[in-house]
Amino acid sequence: MNADHKLIQHYFPELNVLQMDQFKRMGDLYMDWNSKINVISRKDMESFYIHHVLHSLGVAKLLSFEPGTKILDIGTGGGFPGIPLAILFPEAQFHLVDSIGKKITVVKDVVKQLGLKNVEPQQVRAESLEDRKYHFIISRAVTQMEKFYPWIKNKFRKEDVHEEFQNGVFYLKGGDVDEELEALHLNYVSYHLEDYFTEPFFETKKVVYLPYEGKK
């Protein structure tokens, strides 16, 4: 599995030595934690860098988070997509939340071991987060959008920080999303990850972007 971290460098050749080292060490850290708690399915660990790290970095093929951007990762689980993106964008600020304590324990340790100063892990339910506002919210298909959207609709900052994308949600999801999103009458754009990554795993994977519409 360890050699697979070089796949990250293939798709993101601008990585510096520190970032490559952090991506390399991720595999061993998750392998060790997975032997204690089932953070990632045992079968999935064999494809850790494709299924988890590279998948998370699909968001980075669409936009680069500017320095000072505040990002909320809802239902981060073991730290995805937040931790890989935090490595890639060390000057952006990431708040990783999950309601399950043992998963946040793993996230806290990985963040510490990798020396990530731009990540704040917290055990909390997304719907109970109050007073915090973000430029972008990211997630890996934690639930159906009809449940997810009410959690996030009041959590956006009003000032945009990106020229191409106004503040909003980047949602990593597989399969068909159209029916689910159209039922909510939300504006969205789907980006197919097979356009950016050649591995068969990405043939059905998408990043769905939903702009924040609170300014209308």
C-alpha angles and dihedrals in degrees: 000000000000095000089059091077086078087068087070090056090050092060096034105036092166092073115125126225094266093051093048090050091050092051091047093051093049092074094056093044093053092042089055094046092046090058088060103035130013098247094148124022111266091237091051093054088071088065096032097138095047101038098040115013102036092037089055090050091058086092089060091060087066103042143358114230109236120229110279095023111145115219130184119205108201119203091005093174105186091357107292132176090356104065098049090046091047089055090050094046107035093169095056120084120237127196109194116195135180133159093224112088099204091055092052088049088059092046092051092051095046091048090051095045092049092046095235108171095177098064128089112188118197137175103226139118112257093229092057095054107111136179094013117113128192140192094221137015120205132189143160104232096288094167144339113307092240088065096036100051098061089055093060110029096096098040102082130108114231099223114081119224101186126069098212102034125045115214112293149107129311106196121187109213142158129221128007117349101163100090093046094051098039089055088062092048092232127153111239145153124214120213117196112224092207085074089065106028126044100204114113090236089074097055092098099027124108142177109222116203119202115184118221106255100187092107094065 
